[in-house]
Amino acid sequence: MSKPNTTSPLVAAAAAVDEELRAYDELAREAKRVPLEGEKALARAARLLSDATGRQAPIQQKLRLLLDEIEAARARQQASLEALVEVARALEARAATYDGLMKRFVALGEAATRVNHMTGELSARKGAGAPEAELLEGLRALDAQMADVAAGAEVLARDAESDGWPEVARQAEAVRQQVRAAKNKLALAHKSLASKASN
């Protein structure tokens, strides 16, 4: 199966100019070779000059067509460049949004790590026999820190979803759910300790 003709207008116009110029060059070479002696030779030289002169108009016409195709190619190149610049700007904006969300996610992770440290410290103090009042104060601080982390995760999940980053939104929501579950357990521990302290 033969391939369809895919020659571009620009290539076709350049080939047409080249073809005209080759014929023109050949007339010029032939005219130069004619010895200007005798009636036949003079007539032949005159005919070659006439033929060459007659080729001027087609050459100029084909050159104009080539220039038109070059201008069309330049316009196409400019349009493609503008499209690529637009894509580059959109890509840069999306990358900046993602980078901002990931920085917030890292900060959220650091806050969750602080909650874990606070939990470990509180357990150590309880194991060391710290007074119930001190433990209650630690539980209140831990509860406040957990609330901050859960709220931050909720806002991050909402922002990531609205910005079109569902994976980041899912990760932030997972952190929020984990912290909420831990916060519920903490509330039970707080209630139990508070009832002991009041007895």
N, C-alpha and C positions, 0 to 999 in steps of 0.2 A: 504494500500500500504506500503510495507516494505521499510525502509530507506536503501540507498546504503551503502555498507561497506566503512566507511571513516577512518578506522584505519590507522594511519600514519606509515611509514616505521620504524620510531624510536620506536614507541609503540610496533609494531610487533616484532622488533628485541629484545627489552627488555623482551617481553612476552616469546619469544623462549628461551632466556637465563634462565629466571625464571623457565620455564618448565623443562629444562635440569637439573638445579640445584635441583629442587624438587625431580626428579627421582634419582639423585645422592645421595641426602640426605637420601632418603628412603632406598637405597642400604646400605649406611653406618650404618643407624639405625638397619636394619635387620641383617647385618653382626655382629654388636655388641651384638645382642641378641642370636646368635647361640652359644650354649655351645660347647666348643672345646673338646668334649668327644665322642669317637666312630668314626668309619669309615665314616658313613653317614654324621655325623655332620661336620667332617673335609672336606669331599667332598663338602658339601653345602657351607661352609665358603669359600673354594677355588673358587667355582663357583661364589659366590657373589663378591669376590675380582676381579675375571676375568672380570665380567660384569661391575664393577665400573671402572676398568682400561680401558675397551673398551669405556667408556663414556667420557674419558678425551679429546679425539680428537674432538668429536662433540661440547663439551663445549667450547674448545678453539676456534673452528671455529665460533661458535655463538657469543662468546665474541668479536672476531675480527669484525664480522658484526655489532655488537652493537657499538663498538668504531668508525667504519666507519660512522654509522648513527649519532652518537654524533658529530663527526667532521663536517658532512654535516649540522647538525642543527646549530652548531656554526658558520659555514660559512653563512648560511641563516640569522642568527641573526645579524651578522656583516654587511651583505649587507643591511638589513632593517635599522640598526642603521645609516649607511652612508646615506641612502635615507632620513631618518628623520633629520639628521644633515643638509643635503642640503636644505630641506624644511624650517628648522628653520632659516638658513642663509638668504634664499630668503624672508621669512616673516619679518625678522629683517630689511633687506634692504628696502622692500616695506614700512614698518612702518616708517622708518627713512625718506624716500622720502615724505610720506604723512605728517609727522610731520613738515618737512621743508616747504612744501607748505602751511600748515595751519598757521604756524608762519608768513609767508609772507602775507597770507590773513588777519590775525589779524592786521598786520602793515598797510595794505591797508585800512582796516576799520578805524583805528586810523587817517590815513591821510584824509579820507573822512569826519570824524568827525571834524577835524580841518577846512576843507573847510566850513562845516556848521556853525562853530563858526565865521569864518571870514565873512561869508555872513550875519549872524545876527548882528555882530558888524558894518558892513558897512551900513546895513539898519538903525541901531540905529543912526549912525552918520548922515545919510541923513535926518532922521526924526528930528534930532536936528539942522538941518540947516547948516551942514558943507559945506565949500566952494567946488565948483565943481572941482577944481584942486586937493583937498584932496581926493574927492570921486573917481576921475579918477585914482589917484595913488593906492587907495585901490582896484579898479576894476582890474588894471594891476597885482597887487600882487595876487589877487584871481584867475585871469585867469592863471597865471603861476602855482599856486598850483593845480588848476584843471587839467592842462596839465600834471603835474607830476603824479597825481593820475590816470588819464586815461592811460598814458603810462605804469605805473606800473601794472595796471589791465590787459592791453593787453599782457605784457610779462608773467605775472603770468598765464593767460588763456592759452597762447601758451605752456608754460612749463608743466602745468598740463595736457594738452591734449597729449603732446608727452610722458609724463611719465605714461599715462594710467589712469588718474583720471578725467574722463569726468565731473563728478558732480562738482568738484572744478573748472574746466575750465568754466562750465556754470555760476557758481556763480560770478567768476571774470569777465566774459564777461558782465554779468548783471550790475555789478558795473561800468564797462567801459561805457556801453551804457547810464546809468543814468547820469554819470558825463559829457559825451559828450553832452547830451540833455541840461543839466544845463549850460554847457559852451556856447552852441549856444544861449541860452536865455541871458546869460551874455554879449555875443558879441553884441547883439541888444541893450542892456541897455548901454553898453560902447559907441556904435555908437551914440545913442540918446544923451547921456550926452556930448560927444565930440562935437557934432554939436551945442548944447546949449552953451558950453563953448566958441566956436569960434564966436558966435553971440554977 
